[in-house]
């Protein structure tokens, strides 16, 4: 949103994987996101895997939202329609402002890759305490689509005509 954001801002980013089956050893989506954010010059401050449980998801996110060092959170998993998928229900009530366009554009990009199956994604994003939170499906391909097509540019202060860097809480430790 800010057109005057510091293009060199290194943001503090946390990655949350929501899954009943993933471990640090097989969490390829969380690993991709952690590596991609570092490659883009950001700091990976935390990476956690939680079961697909509304209250476990909210507990981790609430702590990160309150942490002045964390500017952005990338959430992978739990955005589908299975009985256990509860990321949107857990995260949406935490938002001060929703970023409606994220889900819309993600599904448009995803349609080119997986066709009509993209309607089964409930990807969403928003702000909570000036921390931007992006929630995407649990597949590594979906995370790659979201990162490369949307998130990377929006976390880049040099991206024009606007980006989210200027509205994030940026701690004194950011450079």
GITA-V165802 format. One record per backbone hydrogen bond with DSSP energy under -0.5 kcal/mol. NH is the residue of the N-H (numbers start at 1). CO is the residue of the C=O. Records with the same first field share a line. If there is no record, write none. Layout:
NH = CO ; CO
//
This chain:
2 = 163
7 = 5
9 = 6
11 = 9
13 = 11 ; 43
14 = 72
15 = 46
16 = 74
17 = 48
18 = 16 ; 76
19 = 17 ; 50
26 = 23
27 = 23
28 = 26
31 = 27
32 = 28
33 = 29
34 = 30
35 = 31
36 = 32
37 = 33
38 = 34
39 = 35
40 = 36
41 = 38
42 = 37
43 = 11
44 = 42
45 = 13 ; 43
46 = 13
48 = 15
50 = 17
53 = 51
57 = 53
58 = 54
59 = 55
60 = 56
61 = 57
62 = 58
63 = 59
64 = 60
65 = 61
66 = 62
67 = 63 ; 64
68 = 66
70 = 67
71 = 12 ; 69
72 = 12
73 = 132
74 = 14
75 = 73 ; 134
76 = 16
77 = 136
85 = 82
87 = 78
88 = 78
90 = 86
91 = 87
92 = 88
94 = 91
95 = 91 ; 92
96 = 127
97 = 127
99 = 125
100 = 98
102 = 99
103 = 99
104 = 100
105 = 101
106 = 102
107 = 103
108 = 104
109 = 105
110 = 106
111 = 107
112 = 108 ; 109
113 = 110
114 = 110
115 = 111
117 = 114
118 = 115
119 = 116
120 = 117
121 = 118
122 = 79
124 = 135
126 = 133
127 = 97
128 = 131
131 = 128
132 = 71
133 = 126
134 = 73
135 = 124
136 = 75 ; 134
143 = 139
144 = 140
145 = 141
146 = 142
147 = 143
148 = 144
149 = 145
150 = 146
151 = 146
152 = 147
154 = 150
155 = 151
156 = 153
157 = 155
159 = 156
164 = 154
167 = 164
168 = 164 ; 165
169 = 130
170 = 168
171 = 169
174 = 171
//
